[in-house]
Amino acid sequence: MFIFSRFTRILPLALLMLAACTTTKAPESLPPPPEAVASDEEGPWAVPSLTSLPDTASRPLAGKYVSAPWSELPGWNADDLKNTWSIFLRNCRGLVRPSTGNLAGPARAAPRVWQPVCVAAMEASKNPASSDPEAVRKFFQSWLQPWRLQGADGKLASNTVTGYYEPLVKGSRTKGGAYQWPLYTVPPDLLTIDLGKVYPELAGKRVRGKLDGNKVVPYDSRATFEVSGNKPPAIVWVNDPVDNFFLQVQGSGRVLLVEGPGAGQTLRVAYADHNGHPYVSIGKWLADQGELPLAQTSMQNIREWAKRHPGRVQEMLNANPALVFFREEVIKYPERGPKGAEGIALTAQRSIAVDTTFVPLGTPVFLATTMPASSQSLNRLVFAQDTGTAIKGAARADFYWGFGDEAGALAGKMKQTGQMWLLWPKQAGAPSAK
């Protein structure tokens, strides 16, 4: 069955690069997050009035939430919040976006309960100076209440925290020479069917397919698509098949145009859609073929294998039937990442992907975990702004490290254990979703 939710990435990087997780030493200290810039990306904005926010039916959440004191959050007072205020203001745009009642997408934080908080945050007389971390902390403590996310056993839920990032690859607008590996736009014949509109019990489930006469059939696998004569235009052509593949795994990335039109420019390719087929590991395929031991199927070793076996590269890629399609975006703010499932640009080391049946999109979260391949604490305020098909369960998270090689190295090593506290408007009761 080929049912998927909308997602930004297919799988967290750590699950694909297990060899890298065990061979590289963790950094001694956390690299400083980039300063967040003013939240003017979408232009002037005012918080909608309560009367303009429809009171749609609530969606059930699977989590168990217990009110907790701020003192329970490990390292809360040590988290440097000076770069979080503009992130919070930008996140308010997603939090108070009017709910349509559409159940096809991931669960969102209830807009009406956040409206008073975001109004206060936008009022000059109430909001803190963004450069004053203690004033920011005081605002959050005044307006928000921590809720411990518990497991079915009644204890603090504990789960895996992986990492992801935005890669940079080299490409060209035109095919030629080394640039043979396309990143395609969405095919015009790809259908996305919202099953929840027909069967309410399947709310949030979608089928991807295409028409064959008067029947809807599964969409082409990667192998079938590659020999199809009806391909959509490619945005760019990449010079390395493994870079191309792992960019699809991450779901978005930046492309430095090295040759052809626009050479020297960098553009973003953002997730647009998916062919609906399940992901299959090419590392496992190489191991099953006897080409590489499973423990050695890192990105670098896969790349070297591809160079040694150019005639088998497409065979290797076709082992994974899943295929991601993209749209091009202008990089207006290089400090920001791609837009997550909430529609808000991700921020390095402050954004996470979550299972929205436990943590509604947009929710500020206090995450307690450790640095990649290390026991060093990584306890900080983050924002639930993304989703992923492998991110399932209470306290499961994917930590967005940012852009570039250093972020990729950290993401590739991250497979830690973590816990969560949801930070929710004080007068609203337990977390709720729309």
C-alpha positions in Angstrom: 0.0 0.0 0.0 1.4 3.4 -0.9 0.0 5.8 1.7 2.1 8.7 2.9 1.6 11.9 4.8 3.1 15.2 3.6 6.7 15.2 4.8 9.9 17.2 4.3 12.4 14.4 4.6 12.1 10.7 4.0 14.4 9.4 6.8 16.7 11.0 9.4 20.3 10.9 8.3 21.6 9.0 11.3 19.6 5.9 10.3 21.3 5.9 6.9 24.8 6.5 8.0 25.3 4.1 11.0 29.0 3.7 10.2 29.6 7.4 10.5 27.9 7.4 13.9 30.5 5.1 15.4 33.7 6.3 13.7 33.8 10.1 14.2 34.5 11.8 17.5 31.9 14.2 18.8 32.9 17.9 19.1 34.0 19.1 22.5 31.5 21.9 22.6 28.3 22.9 20.8 28.9 25.3 17.9 27.1 28.6 18.4 23.8 28.8 16.6 23.6 31.6 13.9 21.9 34.7 15.0 18.2 34.8 14.0 17.2 37.7 11.8 14.1 39.8 12.0 10.9 38.1 11.2 10.0 40.1 8.2 10.3 37.3 5.6 6.6 37.5 4.7 6.2 41.2 5.1 4.1 43.3 7.5 1.9 41.2 9.7 -0.5 41.5 12.6 -1.9 38.8 14.9 -5.5 37.9 13.8 -8.3 38.8 16.2 -9.9 35.9 18.1 -13.2 36.6 16.2 -11.4 35.9 12.9 -10.1 32.5 14.1 -12.7 29.8 13.5 -13.3 27.5 16.4 -12.9 24.2 14.5 -13.2 20.8 16.1 -10.2 19.6 18.1 -8.1 16.7 16.9 -7.3 14.0 19.5 -3.7 13.7 20.6 -2.1 10.4 21.6 0.2 11.9 24.3 -0.3 11.9 28.1 0.6 15.4 29.5 1.3 16.3 33.1 1.8 19.9 34.3 5.3 20.4 35.5 7.3 23.3 37.2 10.0 25.1 35.2 12.5 23.8 37.7 11.9 20.2 36.3 13.4 21.2 32.9 17.1 20.2 33.0 19.3 23.1 32.0 16.4 25.5 31.3 18.1 28.4 33.1 21.4 27.7 31.3 19.9 27.8 27.8 21.1 31.1 26.1 17.8 32.5 24.7 19.1 35.6 23.1 18.7 34.2 19.6 15.2 32.8 20.2 12.9 35.8 20.3 12.7 36.5 16.6 12.3 32.8 16.0 9.3 32.8 18.4 7.8 35.8 16.6 8.2 34.1 13.2 6.7 30.9 14.7 3.6 32.9 15.8 2.7 33.3 12.1 2.2 29.6 11.9 0.7 29.2 15.4 -2.2 31.6 14.7 -2.8 30.8 11.1 -6.6 30.2 10.9 -7.5 26.5 11.0 -9.4 25.2 8.0 -10.6 22.0 9.8 -8.8 19.9 7.0 -7.6 16.7 8.6 -5.4 15.7 5.7 -2.3 17.5 7.1 -0.4 17.0 10.3 -2.0 18.2 13.6 -1.3 21.9 14.4 -1.3 23.7 17.7 -4.7 25.2 18.4 -4.6 28.8 17.0 -7.1 30.3 19.4 -5.2 29.3 22.5 -2.0 30.9 21.2 -3.6 34.2 20.0 -3.3 36.0 23.3 0.3 35.0 23.7 1.3 36.1 20.2 -0.6 39.4 20.7 1.5 40.0 23.9 4.6 39.1 22.1 3.9 41.6 19.3 3.2 44.5 21.8 6.2 46.7 22.3 5.2 47.4 25.9 5.2 43.7 26.8 7.8 42.0 24.7 11.4 41.7 25.8 14.6 43.0 24.1 15.7 40.1 21.9 19.3 40.7 23.1 18.3 40.2 26.7 18.1 36.4 27.3 16.8 36.8 30.9 13.9 39.0 29.7 13.0 36.5 27.0 13.1 33.7 29.7 10.8 35.8 31.9 8.3 36.3 29.1 8.1 32.6 28.4 7.8 31.7 32.1 5.0 34.4 32.5 2.9 33.2 29.6 3.7 29.5 29.1 3.3 26.3 31.2 5.5 23.2 30.8 3.7 19.9 30.2 5.7 16.8 30.7 5.2 14.3 27.8 4.7 10.9 29.4 4.7 7.4 28.0 2.0 4.7 28.5 3.8 3.6 31.7 3.1 7.0 33.3 6.8 8.0 33.3 8.6 10.7 31.4 8.6 9.5 27.7 12.0 8.8 26.4 12.8 8.2 22.7 15.4 8.5 19.9 16.6 11.9 18.7 18.3 11.9 15.3 19.5 14.8 13.2 19.1 16.2 9.8 20.5 19.1 7.8 20.4 21.0 4.5 23.1 19.7 2.1 25.0 21.6 -0.6 25.6 19.9 -4.0 27.1 21.1 -7.2 24.9 21.4 -10.3 24.1 22.8 -13.7 20.9 24.1 -15.3 21.7 22.0 -18.3 22.6 18.3 -18.7 26.1 17.6 -19.9 29.5 16.3 -18.8 29.5 15.3 -15.2 26.1 16.8 -14.6 23.9 13.7 -15.4 21.7 13.3 -12.3 18.4 15.3 -12.3 16.3 16.8 -9.6 12.8 16.8 -11.1 9.8 19.1 -10.7 6.4 17.5 -9.9 5.1 15.4 -12.8 1.7 16.7 -14.1 0.2 13.2 -14.0 0.9 12.6 -10.3 -2.3 12.5 -8.3 -2.6 13.0 -4.5 -5.8 11.7 -3.1 -6.9 12.7 0.4 -8.5 9.5 1.8 -9.9 11.3 4.8 -12.4 13.1 2.6 -14.0 9.8 1.8 -13.2 7.8 4.9 -13.0 9.9 8.1 -11.2 7.2 9.9 -8.3 7.6 7.5 -7.9 11.4 8.2 -4.4 12.5 7.4 -3.7 9.6 5.0 -3.1 10.3 1.3 -2.6 8.0 -1.7 -0.3 9.0 -4.6 -0.9 7.5 -8.0 -1.9 8.2 -11.6 -4.7 7.5 -13.9 -4.6 4.4 -16.1 -7.8 4.7 -18.1 -10.5 5.2 -15.5 -8.5 3.6 -12.7 -6.1 5.1 -10.2 -2.9 2.9 -10.1 0.3 3.4 -8.0 2.6 6.0 -9.4 5.8 4.9 -11.2 8.7 3.5 -9.1 12.1 5.1 -9.6 13.1 2.4 -12.0 9.9 2.7 -14.1 10.1 6.5 -14.0 13.7 6.5 -15.3 12.7 4.7 -18.5 9.5 6.7 -18.9 9.2 9.0 -21.9 7.0 11.4 -20.0 9.3 13.0 -17.5 8.8 16.5 -16.1 11.5 19.2 -16.5 14.5 19.0 -14.2 15.4 22.0 -12.1 19.1 21.1 -12.1 21.4 18.3 -13.0 23.8 17.2 -10.2 27.4 16.0 -10.8 27.3 13.1 -8.3 24.6 10.4 -8.0 25.2 9.8 -4.3 24.9 13.5 -3.5 21.7 13.6 -5.6 20.3 10.6 -3.7 21.1 11.9 -0.2 19.6 15.3 -1.1 16.4 13.5 -1.9 16.7 11.7 1.5 17.0 15.0 3.3 14.1 16.4 1.2 15.6 19.8 0.4 19.0 21.3 -0.2 21.0 24.0 -1.9 22.6 23.7 -5.3 25.7 25.7 -6.3 25.5 26.2 -10.0 29.0 25.5 -11.2 28.4 25.5 -15.0 25.9 26.8 -17.5 23.3 29.5 -17.0 23.5 31.2 -13.6 27.0 29.8 -12.8 28.1 31.0 -9.4 24.6 31.3 -8.0 23.2 29.2 -5.3 19.5 28.1 -5.3 17.4 26.0 -3.0 15.5 22.9 -4.1 12.6 22.3 -1.7 10.4 19.3 -1.3 7.3 19.5 -3.5 6.0 15.9 -3.6 6.8 12.2 -3.7 5.9 9.2 -5.8 4.3 7.4 -2.9 6.7 4.4 -2.8 8.4 3.3 0.5 12.0 4.1 1.1 14.5 1.2 0.7 18.1 1.6 1.8 20.7 1.5 -0.9 23.3 0.7 1.8 21.4 -2.5 2.6 21.2 -3.3 -1.1 25.0 -3.0 -1.4 25.4 -5.3 1.6 22.9 -7.8 0.3 24.7 -7.8 -3.0 28.0 -8.6 -1.2 29.5 -5.3 -2.4 30.1 -3.6 1.0 29.7 -4.8 4.6 26.6 -3.2 6.1 28.7 -1.4 8.8 30.7 0.3 6.0 27.8 1.7 4.0 28.6 5.4 4.8 27.9 8.1 2.3 31.6 8.3 1.4 32.0 4.5 0.8 28.8 4.5 -1.3 30.2 7.3 -3.4 33.5 5.5 -3.9 31.6 2.3 -4.9 29.7 4.3 -7.5 32.9 5.7 -9.0 34.3 2.2 -9.3 31.1 0.8 -10.8 29.6 3.6 -13.0 27.6 1.0 -15.1 25.8 -0.2 -12.0 24.9 3.2 -10.4 21.4 3.3 -11.8 20.8 -0.3 -10.7 21.9 0.7 -7.1 19.6 3.7 -7.1 16.7 1.7 -8.5 16.9 -0.5 -5.4 15.1 2.4 -3.7 11.7 2.8 -5.5 11.0 6.1 -3.7 11.5 9.3 -5.6 11.2 12.9 -4.4 10.1 15.9 -6.6 11.2 19.5 -6.0 10.3 23.1 -6.5 12.9 25.9 -6.8 13.1 28.6 -4.2 15.2 31.8 -4.0 17.4 31.9 -0.9 16.3 35.3 0.6 17.8 34.7 4.0 20.9 32.4 3.9 20.8 32.1 7.7 17.5 30.3 7.5 16.7 26.8 6.5 14.0 25.5 4.1 10.4 25.7 5.2 9.2 22.8 7.3 5.8 21.2 7.5 4.5 24.2 9.4 5.3 26.5 6.5 7.9 28.4 8.6 11.6 28.5 7.7 13.7 26.2 9.9 16.4 27.6 12.2 19.6 25.7 12.9 19.7 24.1 16.3 16.2 25.5 17.2 13.9 23.5 15.0 12.8 19.9 15.3 10.7 17.4 13.4 8.1 15.6 15.6 5.3 13.1 15.5 2.3 15.5 15.5 0.0 12.9 17.1 2.0 13.8 20.3 3.4 17.3 19.6 1.2 19.6 17.4 3.1 21.6 14.8 4.3 25.0 16.0 4.6 24.0 19.7 7.6 25.3 21.6 9.3 22.3 23.2 12.0 22.0 25.7 14.2 19.1 24.5 16.6 17.3 26.8 19.1 15.1 25.0 22.9 14.8 24.3 25.3 15.9 21.7 25.9 13.5 18.7 27.9 10.4 19.7 28.5 11.9 23.1 27.2 12.1 26.7 27.5 15.9 26.7 24.1 17.6 27.5 22.1 19.2 24.7 19.2 20.8 26.6 17.4 23.7 24.8 14.2 25.4 23.7 13.2 24.2 20.2 10.2 24.6 18.0 8.2 21.7 16.5 8.2 22.9 12.9 8.6 19.8 10.8 7.6 16.2 10.4 9.2 13.0 8.9 7.9 9.5 8.1 10.4 7.9 10.4 9.6 10.3 13.3 7.0 8.3 15.2 6.2 8.0 18.9 6.2 10.0 22.1 9.3 12.1 22.5 10.7 11.1 19.1 12.5 14.0 17.4 14.7 14.9 14.5 17.0 17.8 15.3 17.7 20.3 12.5 21.5 21.1 12.6 21.5 23.7 9.7 23.3 24.0 6.4 26.6 22.7 5.2 29.2 20.1 5.9 29.6 20.7 9.6 25.9 20.4 10.1 25.9 17.3 8.0 28.7 15.7 10.1 26.7 16.4 13.3 23.4 15.1 11.8 25.1 12.0 10.6 26.3 11.0 14.0 23.2 11.8 16.0 21.3 8.9 17.4 20.7 9.9 21.0 18.0 9.5 23.6 15.8 12.4 24.6 12.8 13.7 26.6 10.4 16.5 25.9 8.2 19.1 27.8 5.6 21.0 25.7 5.4 24.7 26.5 1.8 25.7 26.3 -0.2 28.9 27.0 -0.8 29.1 30.8 -4.5 29.6 30.8 -5.3 27.1 28.0 -5.1 23.8 30.0 -3.4 20.7 28.4 -2.0 20.8 24.8 -4.6 20.6 22.1 -4.6 20.4 18.3 -6.6 21.3 15.2 
